[in-house]
């Protein structure tokens, strides 16, 4: 009979000067909590509604209202004050109410509410994902909130044929039937400018309603729809119900097979018959938001959806062939590279003429605009030299490679400056409820910075949520406070992942308090997916066999641990370490 492995507890009694990076890290965590309060005072009213007009469409829609604050739940799960997650929950609940009550008569799908049954009725998964990001991350801190599980079950059911009024999924061909889908099912007729971006707004930006006039052919499956796997993935994390895992793998595997059939290139449309290019004359590169998207020819979003879905599948199975799908697509792009004036350029588009749209590998492109982030993701997932070779050895990656020892302090100082600048924009804000038109008033005024904290404390790439993701968290470790029984670093504790290797992680933990002993539980993987095999400290080796271990740090103490681990050994869960039963092997 399998028994729950004992979780070791290590006492650290080794006072030392507190490193500057640890103090800076605690300062960022504290500043995020202050930033939330500043945002609430400026942009949230007494009902919990955001102080902006409720618009529908791609320019300034429901997703844009909560997209800027998508990282608040992450800030709490990293160790931020409880007021952060409470504030986000209040804004989210009232956001659903606010936009459910906002009707747009000119657009049939939202004529009875921009949200219908608390979900977008019919829209594309670029925008659905951006609006949903924070709700996924909420489960990191509040996995036992009954509303969370209820909604995830209901939303996932929209794509599992559990709701007869929303037949989004074809379970014979394993496709989602349209680019526009949601709680009212798939749209099977061409959208016009108003369907894309809502009714014309007086004073709105010229051209905002005309840029998608050539984008009426939305029938069939598209890579963006792979974002929908996040619903079932998170439903599985909370419930453990196998049906959610099964559906994710069924849908992802169908795409995996098609990509393999297409020589490793991700098709940007699948016909209603399940065939590659089926709605675009057999052209694998056709489709809205595809390799040569018909809108303005710039929105190739093929790397928005597949990273999320194949990342979900990797966490559910531990099978690195899912990482390999993205790697092969990148290989295909780099195989077409050319050198211009000493700079390597690769294509970002494909059309009747073949590959085109060459851009410097270190430059920016509106097509595949998140390519560098995808390259970082697959390196962190697989830790292969082949993937590392493509990445610039600067910033966080340079630090992990030992090239930039001062990076943690610099990155955390930059995070504090990011919070300060957002706070300044709040103080300088001169917008009103109705002016300027057609914008989200607070789109650049989120005074909460989390990317450096995710990189440094968890050893993971930022999961994104705008332009990239939201992906689930793919991290080396996650921290919990066993005294307060909550997610995140305990008060005064700072963490730094210093090195990541295939079978080990180097982690430093510091108690910045000169007076109080602190206790921290370290879990292997964001969802307990990695197995701890050994822990080496200055005092020697400690055996470990399970998902987590605990340290007690006396005042001012610190320890650098080398943690031996087996990656992707266990089924993932959102349960906190002390609530977890026996880990289920992959």
Secondary structure, 3 states (H helix, E strand, C coil): CCCCCCCCEEEECCECCCCHHHHHHHHHHHHHHHHHHHHHHHHECCCCCECCCCCCCCCCCHHHHHHCCCCHHHHHHCCCCHHHHHHHHHHHHHHHHHHHCCCCCCCHHHCCCCEECCEECCECHHHHHHHHHHHHHHCCCCCCCHHHHHHHHHHHHCCCCCCCCCCCEECCCCEECECCECCCCCCCCCCCHHHHHCCCCCCCCCCCCCCCCCCCCCECECHHHHHHHHHHHHHHHHHCCHHHHHHHHHHHHHHHHHHHHCCCCCCCCECCCCCECCCCCCCCCCCCCCCCCCCCCCCCCCCCCHHHHHHHHHHHHCCCHHHHHHHHHHHHHHHCCEEECCEEEEEEEEECCEEEEEEECCCCCCCCCCHHHHHHHHHHHHCCHHHHCCCCCCHHHHHHCCCCCCHHHHHHHHHHHHHHHHHHHHHHCCCECCECCCCCCCCCCCCCCCHHHHHHHHCCCCCCCCCCCCCCCCCCEEEEECCCCEECCCCCEEEEEEEEECCEEEEEEEECCCCCCEEEEEEECCCCCCEEEEEEECCEEEEEEECEEEEEECCCEEEEEEEEEECCCECCCCCCHHHCCCCCEC
